[in-house]
Amino acid sequence: NTIKMAELLIALVLGAVVIAVVVLFLRSESKQKSMSNQNEKKPQKSKQLSINRIVIYPVKSCAGIEVQRARLTDLGLKYDRQFMIVKDENKRFVTQRNVPRMSLIHPQIDEKTEQLTLTAANTKSVTIPIKSNDRTKYNAVVFSDTVFVEDMGQEASDWITSFLNLDTTEKTVYRLVGTTTGYSRTVAPDDLIFPMTQKIENPQTSLADGSPYMIASLGSLAMVNKNLPDGEPQLKINRFRPNIVVEGSDTPFIEDHWKTIQIGTNDNTRLCAHSKCVRCKLTTVIQEQGEFSKTQQPVETLKRVRLSQTDKNSFYFGQLFVAPSTAFGGEIKVGDQVTILEELKQEEIPDVQ
């Protein structure tokens, strides 16, 4: 009996030891798993995204102006595409797509005197007041939209007509028009393809092609340049005419994934993506020369690396945004941090190569 009691006691002790070892092992595994989960949940450190430059284009399809700060409005950045050039005969807009020489016209805005000045090399400049009470108003056409505008006067018309008709046999008469009281142009509902922007009531745009804000990243530009044919000059970002250029990431086309972003520390300076920016032959205009690229770049490269899988005639660069009404009046500046508040789901991003 004594021996049996001893054996039982030993068995109990060994059992307790085994249980203790198992408990310690399980606790260790649980702790390591917990630490692993914490590490997985901890966001990876990345470079801070920020605004590299801000560009406004006071006259549609003319040269842009780099500014240090800009104000958000219901139509886009203040003064952006507030004016456009139309043919006098039909009041239809013209762009670099058919008149590449327009890139050589450099607008300047004097906010203090509220004046617009147009300059070009080897040409005397012309200055006109932005506001006037005695201007002729009429309807003009931007793509399929009819918009109510005001004529900026004969002096501006003569200057533009003279400059754009240099070295041409066709003598077209041009007029400069601008947005005015009563102007309204809604972003096309078909363009509001992302859920967030479908909730923004009646978003407006200036005389831009169709969106109040266009954003592109330097990482995207680098990718396009990397894929250009050997010997092709590297492109500047001005070929793509963005309003806001973002730096801080080498990932190409990172802007494709942005759904809602905040610029700076003001909670109200938010923009919501509504679609990718479909590009065209305007990107082939060498902005400093006012001429089309003979190699048709970057269109040929974009067709290789950014071609839509659903529409073989579409290729993309940059992302288009609209602003909720709470953002109107907010100011952004070069150097502001860009915070991604919400990203698009993969199925919400249009297919590209």
C-alpha positions in Angstrom: 0.0 0.0 0.0 2.8 2.3 0.8 4.4 1.7 -2.6 1.0 2.3 -4.3 0.6 5.5 -2.4 4.1 6.7 -3.4 3.4 5.8 -7.1 0.1 7.7 -7.0 1.9 10.7 -5.4 4.6 10.7 -8.1 1.9 10.4 -10.8 0.1 13.4 -9.4 3.3 15.5 -9.2 4.2 14.6 -12.7 0.7 15.4 -13.9 0.9 18.8 -12.2 4.3 19.5 -13.8 3.0 18.6 -17.2 -0.1 20.8 -16.8 2.1 23.7 -15.6 4.4 23.3 -18.6 1.4 23.2 -21.0 -0.1 26.3 -19.4 3.2 28.2 -19.6 3.5 27.1 -23.3 0.0 28.2 -24.2 0.5 31.6 -22.4 3.8 32.1 -24.3 2.1 31.3 -27.6 -0.8 33.6 -26.8 1.5 36.4 -26.0 3.5 36.0 -29.2 0.3 35.9 -31.2 -0.9 39.0 -29.5 2.3 40.8 -30.2 2.2 39.6 -33.8 -1.4 40.9 -34.3 -0.4 44.3 -32.8 2.5 44.5 -35.2 0.2 43.7 -38.1 -2.4 46.3 -37.1 0.3 48.9 -36.6 0.3 51.0 -39.8 3.5 50.8 -41.8 5.5 54.0 -41.9 5.6 55.8 -45.2 6.7 59.0 -46.6 4.4 61.9 -45.9 2.3 63.0 -48.9 2.3 66.7 -49.5 1.5 69.3 -52.2 4.5 69.9 -54.5 2.8 72.6 -56.5 -0.5 74.3 -57.2 -1.4 75.5 -60.7 -4.3 77.6 -61.9 -5.2 78.2 -65.5 -7.2 81.4 -65.6 -7.8 81.1 -69.3 -8.8 77.6 -70.4 -6.1 75.9 -72.5 -3.6 78.7 -72.0 -0.5 78.6 -69.8 -0.9 78.0 -66.1 0.3 80.0 -63.2 2.1 78.3 -60.3 0.8 79.8 -57.0 1.9 79.2 -53.4 -1.7 79.1 -52.1 -5.2 78.9 -53.5 -8.8 79.1 -52.3 -11.3 76.4 -52.9 -14.6 77.6 -54.5 -17.8 76.0 -55.8 -16.3 76.0 -59.3 -12.7 74.9 -58.4 -9.6 76.8 -57.4 -10.2 80.6 -57.4 -9.7 82.0 -61.0 -9.1 78.5 -62.5 -10.6 78.3 -65.9 -12.7 81.4 -65.2 -12.1 82.5 -68.8 -12.0 80.8 -72.2 -11.5 81.6 -75.8 -14.3 81.0 -78.3 -14.7 81.4 -82.0 -16.7 84.5 -82.8 -18.7 82.8 -85.5 -20.3 80.2 -83.3 -19.2 81.0 -79.7 -17.8 77.5 -79.4 -14.7 77.0 -77.2 -11.3 76.3 -78.6 -8.4 74.5 -77.0 -4.8 73.4 -77.7 -6.3 70.3 -79.3 -6.9 72.4 -82.4 -4.9 75.5 -81.7 -1.7 74.4 -79.9 -0.3 77.9 -80.0 -2.7 78.8 -77.1 -0.1 77.3 -74.7 2.1 80.4 -75.5 -0.4 82.8 -74.0 0.5 83.5 -70.4 -2.3 85.0 -68.3 -1.6 87.0 -65.1 -4.0 87.9 -62.3 -3.7 91.0 -60.2 -6.0 90.4 -57.3 -5.5 93.9 -55.8 -6.6 95.7 -59.0 -8.8 92.8 -60.2 -7.2 92.8 -63.6 -6.3 90.1 -66.1 -3.2 90.5 -68.3 -2.4 88.4 -71.3 1.3 88.2 -72.3 3.2 86.4 -75.0 6.8 86.5 -76.3 7.5 89.3 -78.7 4.0 90.7 -78.3 2.7 93.7 -76.4 0.6 92.6 -73.5 -3.1 93.5 -73.0 -4.7 94.2 -69.6 -8.5 94.1 -69.0 -10.6 94.5 -65.8 -12.0 91.2 -64.5 -15.2 92.9 -63.5 -17.3 95.3 -65.4 -21.0 96.3 -65.4 -21.5 97.0 -69.1 -20.4 93.8 -70.8 -22.3 91.9 -73.4 -23.6 88.5 -72.2 -24.5 85.5 -74.2 -24.5 81.7 -74.4 -21.3 79.9 -75.3 -20.5 76.2 -75.8 -18.1 73.9 -73.9 -18.3 70.4 -75.3 -22.0 69.6 -75.1 -22.7 72.2 -72.4 -24.2 75.6 -73.0 -23.0 78.2 -70.5 -23.9 81.8 -69.8 -20.9 84.0 -70.1 -19.8 87.6 -70.6 -17.7 89.0 -73.4 -14.4 90.5 -72.1 -14.3 93.2 -74.8 -12.9 94.1 -78.1 -9.4 94.8 -77.0 -9.0 91.3 -75.7 -10.6 89.9 -78.8 -8.2 91.8 -81.1 -5.1 90.8 -79.1 -6.0 87.1 -79.1 -7.1 87.1 -82.7 -3.9 88.7 -83.8 -1.7 86.3 -81.8 -3.4 83.1 -82.7 -3.6 83.9 -86.4 0.2 84.5 -86.7 1.7 82.2 -89.3 -1.7 80.9 -90.5 -3.6 81.5 -93.7 -7.0 81.0 -91.9 -8.0 84.3 -90.2 -10.3 83.3 -87.4 -11.9 85.9 -85.2 -11.7 84.9 -81.5 -13.5 86.3 -78.4 -12.5 86.0 -74.7 -15.4 85.2 -72.4 -15.7 84.7 -68.7 -18.1 83.3 -66.1 -20.6 85.8 -64.9 -23.6 86.2 -62.6 -26.0 83.4 -63.5 -23.3 81.0 -64.7 -24.0 77.4 -63.8 -22.4 74.2 -65.1 -23.0 70.9 -63.3 -20.5 68.1 -63.4 -22.0 65.5 -65.7 -23.8 62.8 -63.6 -22.3 60.1 -65.6 -18.8 61.2 -64.5 -19.7 60.8 -60.8 -18.8 57.1 -60.8 -17.6 56.9 -57.2 -20.2 56.5 -54.4 -18.9 59.4 -52.3 -19.4 62.0 -55.1 -22.9 60.7 -55.9 -23.9 62.1 -52.5 -22.6 65.6 -53.3 -25.7 67.6 -54.4 -25.3 69.3 -57.8 -21.5 69.7 -58.0 -20.5 72.6 -60.2 -17.4 73.2 -62.3 -15.8 76.2 -64.1 -15.0 76.3 -67.8 -12.7 73.2 -67.3 -13.3 70.2 -69.5 -15.6 68.7 -66.9 -14.2 68.7 -63.4 -13.3 71.4 -60.9 -10.1 69.8 -59.6 -7.4 67.5 -61.2 -4.7 65.9 -59.1 -1.6 64.0 -60.2 1.4 62.7 -58.4 5.1 62.9 -59.3 5.3 59.2 -58.9 2.9 58.8 -61.9 5.0 61.2 -64.0 8.1 59.2 -63.2 6.4 56.0 -64.3 5.4 57.6 -67.7 8.9 59.0 -68.2 10.4 55.6 -67.4 8.3 54.0 -70.1 9.0 56.5 -72.9 11.0 55.2 -75.8 14.8 55.5 -75.7 15.9 59.0 -76.7 12.5 60.6 -76.0 12.9 63.8 -73.9 11.6 63.5 -70.3 8.2 65.1 -69.8 7.3 67.8 -67.4 4.2 67.7 -65.3 2.8 70.6 -67.3 2.0 68.3 -70.2 -0.9 67.0 -68.0 -2.1 70.4 -66.7 -3.0 69.3 -63.1 -4.2 71.7 -60.5 -2.5 70.0 -57.6 0.7 68.0 -57.8 1.4 65.6 -54.9 4.9 64.3 -53.9 6.1 61.9 -51.2 5.5 58.5 -52.8 7.3 56.7 -55.6 4.3 54.5 -56.1 2.9 55.3 -59.6 -0.8 56.2 -60.0 -1.3 56.2 -56.2 -4.0 58.8 -56.7 -6.1 56.1 -58.4 -6.9 54.7 -55.0 -8.0 58.0 -53.2 -11.6 58.3 -52.4 -11.6 61.2 -49.9 -8.6 63.3 -49.0 -7.9 66.2 -46.6 -5.4 68.9 -47.5 -3.6 70.6 -44.6 -4.9 70.6 -41.0 -8.4 72.1 -41.7 -11.0 69.4 -41.5 -13.1 71.2 -44.1 -10.5 71.3 -46.9 -11.6 67.9 -48.2 -11.9 66.7 -51.8 -13.8 63.6 -53.1 -12.7 61.7 -56.2 -15.3 61.2 -58.9 -13.4 59.6 -61.8 -10.1 59.0 -63.5 -8.9 61.7 -65.9 -9.1 60.4 -69.5 -6.3 61.9 -71.6 -6.2 63.1 -75.2 -3.9 64.6 -77.8 -3.6 67.8 -75.8 -0.9 66.1 -73.7 1.2 65.9 -76.9 1.5 69.7 -77.1 5.0 70.9 -76.0 3.8 73.7 -73.8 6.9 75.8 -74.2 6.8 75.6 -78.0 3.1 75.7 -78.8 3.5 72.7 -81.1 2.4 69.1 -81.2 5.1 66.5 -80.5 6.1 64.7 -83.7 6.4 61.4 -81.8 2.9 61.7 -80.4 4.2 61.3 -76.8 3.0 60.7 -74.2 -0.2 59.4 -75.9 1.6 56.4 -77.4 3.1 55.5 -74.0 -0.2 55.9 -72.1 -1.8 53.6 -74.6 0.7 50.9 -73.5 0.7 51.4 -69.8 -2.6 53.1 -68.9 -5.1 51.8 -71.5 -8.7 51.1 -70.2 -9.7 47.4 -70.4 -13.3 48.3 -71.0 -12.8 51.1 -73.5 -9.9 50.7 -75.9 -10.1 54.4 -76.8 -9.5 55.6 -73.3 -6.2 56.0 -71.3 -5.7 57.7 -68.0 -3.4 60.0 -66.1 -4.5 61.7 -62.9 -7.6 61.7 -60.8 -10.6 64.1 -60.9 -12.1 65.5 -57.7 -15.1 67.6 -56.5 -15.4 69.4 -53.2 -18.3 69.3 -50.7 -19.8 72.6 -49.9 -18.1 72.6 -46.5 -14.8 73.0 -48.3 -15.8 76.2 -50.1 -13.6 79.1 -48.9 -10.9 76.9 -47.5 -7.3 77.6 -48.5 -4.6 75.2 -49.5 -0.9 75.9 -49.9 2.3 74.3 -51.2 3.8 72.0 -48.6 0.4 71.1 -47.1 0.2 67.5 -46.0 -2.2 65.3 -48.0 -4.1 62.8 -45.8 -5.9 59.9 -47.3 -9.1 59.7 -45.3 -10.7 56.9 -47.4 -9.5 54.7 -50.2 -11.5 53.2 -53.0 -12.2 49.5 -53.0 -10.5 47.6 -55.7 -13.8 46.9 -57.5 -14.5 50.7 -57.6 -11.3 51.4 -59.6 -11.8 51.3 -63.4 -9.6 48.6 -65.0 -6.4 49.7 -66.7 -3.5 47.7 -67.9 
